[in-house]
């Protein structure tokens, strides 16, 4: 009897210690999540952000706590439409519900740097695993490491401004790279990146409506939610010119801040002939990224001669010039 007790008591002690260790790990993990204050700056005046965030979260299956699927979501829209802003707001709102989170910004620019490719892979691993010792020797090694380290973790990852499939494949090659319940959100200007089964769902970014546009513009031009009485009409003209593009509304509002009505009229007349340089540079990125001179020539022909014309008629004209218009126009739309 004594011998049985001696055997049984150490066994119970082993079970108790193991359960206690698991409990301590759970407590530490919960504390870590609560202390994770690394939220991203959104905007001083986040007009229209919350409604778009809610639309996106619904696409992420509503209650992210209960879905075990690994879900990839694409956010598609032109430059300056606010993809990154909305992505940051979602990151802040739901990020603490995951085992780890990472926001990889400006991937298109980072990819062009000498060590940018492996640096992005290392950043992804550090953000989630908090291990500064991991060094990646090549992109292919990085793919294997990411899969091995993250395949059992429920993670939230944002891949911001993806412009090529190489970038997507290096950072998110497959659903199987990540643990059950993971969410990966990809922002891009190029609809082709999101084709087929590369993502589960695509969210097309909406331009701002008139009321949102006026409010955002006013915060930058007047430091209040609506224009002053003397500037109400010309503010609507500037908003119409901006086409609901948040970048243009912010840049032009800041440019016109604290200027007189005569200067506003002069600036608007100038803008109709010469676009603002900050906005133009942002939009030109999409033009420069076109694959070849045929696509660029189609773009310029449409912009200069065919606005408002029937698409099929334009295709006939462009094909007559040897420009392969069917595929070219489809790519421009994307």
Secondary structure, 3 states (H helix, E strand, C coil): CHHHHHHHHHHHHHHHHHHHHHHHHHHHHHHHHHHCCCCCCCCCCCCCHHHHHHHHHHHCCCCCCCCCCCEEEEEECCCCCCHHHHHHHHHHHHHHHCCEEEEECCHHHHHCCCCHHHHHHHHHHHHHHCCCCCCCCCHHHHHHHHHHHHCCCCEEEEECCCCCHHHHHHHCCCHHHCCCCCEEEEEECCHHHHCCCCCCEEEECCCCCHHHHHHHHHHHHCCCCCCCHHHHHHHHHHHHHHCCCHHHHHHHHHHHCCCCHHHHHHHHHHHCCCCCHHHHHHHHHHHHCCCCHHHHHHHHHHHHHHCCCCHHHHHHHHHHCCCCHHHHHHHHHC
